[in-house]
Amino acid sequence: MRLVVAITGASGVAYGKRLLEVLRERDIETHLIISKAAEKVIEHEIEMTKVRMEKLADHPYDIDDWSAPIVSGSFETDGMIIIPCSMKTLAGIAHGYSDNLVLRAADVTLKEKRKLILVPRETPLNVIHLRNMTALAEQGVVIVPAMPAYYNKPKDIDDLVDFVVGRVLDLLGIEHTLYKRWRET
Ligand SMILES: Cc1cc2nc3c(=O)[nH]c(=O)nc-3n(C[C@H](O)[C@H](O)[C@H](O)COP(=O)(O)O)c2cc1C
């Protein structure tokens, strides 16, 4: 399996880190793009450098690397996950405005009818955010808001992160035990 993963500048970059760790454990090939804003959020929220985050991926790219294979639909992938996804990136994808590698790779994923999973994070949401999400959902994009559940009785932040990442893995058909399912003992 080969996946494109993007981390953009919304709060919740720990979700992206955890996803990369799990994909690495399973020997899934990852192509990673970290936006410029995400770089700052990574430093602030989880005190990690971009370079260290990139070590979790097989193929990291610069946000402006127009020679990256994921620029083209002829490079086959099994889909793309943007985790977390900022409202800016969401807007860019919804409007086909592909002025960086995250936006271009997402545009390619859409045009090639591959799986595109977005984990948006913002609160509250304005009508523009909601309309952009609707436009993408109408095209088959899976919107997985960073909204952890509480029925599985999370004990710490790691449990909250694992719930959201686990739901993304469910959608990718990747088996895991990151969270306890409803009624599971
Ligand atoms: C600490 C921090 C937290 C942020 N959290 C969010 C957020 O949760 N959602 C969001 O849409 N933007 C958030 N932003 C703003 C985005 O980083 C900003 O809109 C940026 O232009 C997004 O660019 P990108 O999509 O290329 O990463 C945050 C910015 C900072 C510095």
The ligand as an SDF file (V2000), in Angstrom:
LIG
                    3D

 31 33  0  0  0  0  0  0  0  0999 V2000
   -0.9300   27.5360   16.6560 C   0  0  0  0  0  0  0  0  0  0  0  0
   -1.8250   27.6520   15.4620 C   0  0  0  0  0  0  0  0  0  0  0  0
   -3.0080   26.9280   15.4190 C   0  0  0  0  0  0  0  0  0  0  0  0
   -3.8580   27.0190   14.3240 C   0  0  0  0  0  0  0  0  0  0  0  0
   -4.9970   26.2670   14.3280 N   0  0  0  0  0  0  0  0  0  0  0  0
   -5.7910   26.2640   13.2330 C   0  0  0  0  0  0  0  0  0  0  0  0
   -6.9120   25.3850   13.1960 C   0  0  0  0  0  0  0  0  0  0  0  0
   -7.2020   24.6310   14.1120 O   0  0  0  0  0  0  0  0  0  0  0  0
   -7.6360   25.3660   12.0430 N   0  0  0  0  0  0  0  0  0  0  0  0
   -7.3310   26.1570   10.9630 C   0  0  0  0  0  0  0  0  0  0  0  0
   -8.0240   26.0690    9.9630 O   0  0  0  0  0  0  0  0  0  0  0  0
   -6.2770   27.0110   10.9940 N   0  0  0  0  0  0  0  0  0  0  0  0
   -5.4820   27.0730   12.1010 C   0  0  0  0  0  0  0  0  0  0  0  0
   -4.3920   27.9040   12.1220 N   0  0  0  0  0  0  0  0  0  0  0  0
   -4.1710   28.8330   10.9990 C   0  0  0  0  0  0  0  0  0  0  0  0
   -3.4840   28.1790    9.8060 C   0  0  0  0  0  0  0  0  0  0  0  0
   -2.1900   27.6970   10.2110 O   0  0  0  0  0  0  0  0  0  0  0  0
   -3.3360   29.1960    8.6660 C   0  0  0  0  0  0  0  0  0  0  0  0
   -4.6150   29.4920    8.1340 O   0  0  0  0  0  0  0  0  0  0  0  0
   -2.4260   28.7370    7.5560 C   0  0  0  0  0  0  0  0  0  0  0  0
   -2.4650   29.6870    6.5110 O   0  0  0  0  0  0  0  0  0  0  0  0
   -2.7890   27.3790    7.0090 C   0  0  0  0  0  0  0  0  0  0  0  0
   -1.9230   27.0810    5.9450 O   0  0  0  0  0  0  0  0  0  0  0  0
   -1.7450   25.5970    5.4220 P   0  0  0  0  0  0  0  0  0  0  0  0
   -3.1030   25.0740    5.1180 O   0  0  0  0  0  0  0  0  0  0  0  0
   -0.9160   25.7500    4.1840 O   0  0  0  0  0  0  0  0  0  0  0  0
   -1.0470   24.8280    6.4700 O   0  0  0  0  0  0  0  0  0  0  0  0
   -3.5230   27.8560   13.2270 C   0  0  0  0  0  0  0  0  0  0  0  0
   -2.3380   28.5630   13.2560 C   0  0  0  0  0  0  0  0  0  0  0  0
   -1.4960   28.4750   14.3640 C   0  0  0  0  0  0  0  0  0  0  0  0
   -0.1950   29.2520   14.3530 C   0  0  0  0  0  0  0  0  0  0  0  0
  1  2  1  0
  2  3  1  0
  2 30  2  0
  3  4  2  0
  4  5  1  0
  4 28  1  0
  5  6  2  0
  6  7  1  0
  6 13  1  0
  7  8  2  0
  7  9  1  0
  9 10  1  0
 10 11  2  0
 10 12  1  0
 12 13  2  0
 13 14  1  0
 14 15  1  0
 14 28  1  0
 15 16  1  0
 16 17  1  0
 16 18  1  0
 18 19  1  0
 18 20  1  0
 20 21  1  0
 20 22  1  0
 22 23  1  0
 23 24  1  0
 24 25  2  0
 24 26  1  0
 24 27  1  0
 28 29  2  0
 29 30  1  0
 30 31  1  0
M  END
$$$$
